[in-house]
Amino acid sequence: MGSFGGLEIAIIVLVVLLLFGAKKIPELARGMGQGINEFRKASNEIKSEIEHGARESEQKKASSEKESEKTPPSADK
């Protein structure tokens, strides 16, 4: 079970041509390309949202630490 050879690829291409026809293949390829673009776009948006949330969390943590440094400890009686 190695990689595909030249003959196997030619057979696959021939079967695809027979099943879908020469006119349909560019439409299928275009649709696949658009699907891949949408997937990349969505994954980039998710990644940027996660990074943005992490930055906000770090900023809130840093600002709360600064506030705790400014507040003097309370004297218990």
Secondary structure, 3 states (H helix, E strand, C coil): CCCCCHHHHHHHHHHHHHHHCCCHHHHHHHHHHHHHHHHHHHHHHHHHHHHHHHHHHHHHHHHHHHHHHHCCCCCCC
